[in-house]
């Protein structure tokens, strides 16, 4: 048996958790850490959020917390068996062990159990199916720890059964593969077969849920390999990706963006050949307006907006920003530079501040230009001169330039 005593584990024992543990102990209900947090702790990471599992039913938990005067945060989790208690400024989400009775590929009806193995059995991947006692004891019914050490991603039990309980698990498989697996292409053939046979089930999953998973895949490792796999296994068409995605461009761009922290859309845009591809993705996944605009921007400008030959390679990008009337053009240009793999220019771009045009209509009036029309024309001419100078000319130089004009 394995007992965990890492500093990351010790750090979880806040006053809040100690109080929760005490309450459960008093009542003889078992309480353990579940799922992703266990995986993170075993990998030596500090978990972002911690889910707890217990043998106590929601009713028993409510009774226990209420009589101890603990505040319950009323959320909609209760019918799935989740109670959220708040102690010492910290929320604790605790779920009763359960068995899925009926599943439709999206939602499950559950009944409660006190059997830890039965609960582990309905979880998706072996690395996510472990429990950790508050004494550090590991409960691992499906060799999840072994798989984690060997960087193996496998479904609990039969892959096709797990997938049919919730088709989104196909994408969760990809996401955790990109997070944990060492090399691309290290899949069990039977798993890939099960994914291919069930790919169509993704058609019934909401776009929002798919987009959450897809974004995480796009920011993980092995992106090129995993997206190619989505095409090979016939998944792409059901999740809004273009039927004839540009896989050569994807291959190129995934090399370009290594270590540049792109936005998910920046990676995804490599698949798109036309702006319709972006529109279709949006129809299926309901992406945000900002994401959609970035996709359209990259498809439109990735080819012709490139660095200049000569001493000022950044100039075309700077000019574009200066001419643009839209907000956040700057951040879009930075994503374009990542897409193009221009690491050095990206650094310079991030350090560049947009200069402000030094001359105003007021200055021209003082010089005796009175009609609005003339002022407009003169400002435009000066703007052009200023641009030619690389935005270096100051007010004096520009105004003396006006005298010449």
Secondary structure, DSSP 8 states (H G I E B T S, - for coil): --B---HHHHTT--HHHHHHHHHHHHTT--EEEETHHHHHHHTT---SS-EEEESS-HHHHHHHHHHTT-EEE--GGGGGTEEEEEETTEEEEEEE-EEEEEE-BS-EEEEE-S-HHHHHHTSSBGGGS-EEETTSBEE-SS-HHHHHHTT---BSS-HHHHHHHBTTHHHHHHHHHHHH-SSTT---HHHHHHHHHHGGGGGGS-HHHHHHHHHHHHTSSSHHHHHHHHHHTT-GGGGT--TT--HHHHHHHHHHTTTS---HHHHHGGG-SSHHHHHHHHHHH---HHHHHHHHHHHHHTTT----SSS-TTHHHHHHHHH--STTHHHHHHHHHHHTT-HHHHHHHHH---------HHHHHHTT---HHHHHHHHHHHHHHHHHTTS---HHHHHHHHHH-
